[in-house]
Amino acid sequence: MIIDIHGHYTTAPKALEDWRNRQIAGIKDPSAMPKVSELKISDDELRASIIENQLKKMQERGSDLTVFSPRASFMAHHIGDFNVSSTWAAICNELCYRVSQLFPDNFIGAAMLPQSPGVDPKTCIPELEKCVKDYGFVAINLNPDPSGGHWTSPPLTDRVWYPIYEKMVELQIPAMIHVSTSCNACFHTTGAHYLNADTTAFMQCVAGDLFKDFPDLKFVIPHGGGAVPYHWGRFRGLAQEMKKPLLEDHVLNNIFFDTCVYHQPGIDLLNTVIPVENVLFASEMIGAVRGIDPKTGFYYDDTKRYIEASTILTPEEKQQIYEGNARRVYPRLDAALKAKGK
């Protein structure tokens, strides 16, 4: 199988965005706050939004299954309070669940959490448990910066996050460390904020000792790890100065990187520096970079082409990236597939 571990519902029917805009307006004017029941999206609308978009591209490009979560830039945890985030997360997660039910062979869910700046992360646990136990989701997206580009939260190694980690280990789910929209004009959302966050999250883990407390915890750092592979020597040197173990012992049993890197030299660098067992196939298709590369004539986010064209990876290593690593890092995904005889 070819498993894409990084997909977002970026093509949800417009009614979702319209409802969200009303919810945001309702923060200032409570009389304008819409009810959840006022959002009406039919199964036919969901099917149309998927068949002509993600599913069509999956079939064209040759991937089989996508781990599917709410649109990252729409999480916008900095907007409103916990109640606003909680309602919004529940709506977005339910839509991804419905997609997974309509297309059970092609999509399986990953949950958005109802994070809110300054609010204890343990308040996210009921939504997390619902998504895993009731919806069959296999992962969560964890935002290390709910403030939207101002970085007011403690680092991921801080004990304030531990209730989330305890639940992740209990339920055997990984977290993709994924920020949302930047409301800081200094940081372009997808060109700077996302990649800054990937790099920052990795360095937080290097500087701390989180995985001594949680040896079974699994983080996926998306977008190829931001600057991490390119500056691997820097991180090795910093860890050494901090008297930490070698990186392969300190973090690589727990941290993994996806292939959302949109040109051949970038993918080749990733697979030269990072061990094969730490790389998982992903595309984030219909996401941040949607255009066609004039140098190749193919979509930038058609990442399978880069893996196929690699002269660094053996066929066995390519299959490890396409499937084997995902099954190991996402145990519930592996169990779901085995239950279907896959």
Secondary structure, DSSP 8 states (H G I E B T S, - for coil): --EEEEEEETT--HHHHHHHHHHHHHHH-GGG---GGG----HHHHHHHHHTTHHHHHHHHT--EEEEEE-HHHH-TTSS-HHHHHHHHHHHHHHHHHHHHHSTTTEEE-EE----TTS-GGGGHHHHHIIIIIT----EEE-S-TTSSS--S--TTSGGGHHHHHHHHHHT--EEE------STTS-IIIIIHHHHHHHHHHHHHHS-HHHH-TT--EEE-GGGTTTTTTHHHHHHHHHHTT---HHHHTTTTEEEE----SHHHHHHHHHHS-GGGEE-----SSS--SB-TTTSSBTT-THHHHHH-SSS-HHHHHIIIIIHHHHH-HHHHHHHHHTT-
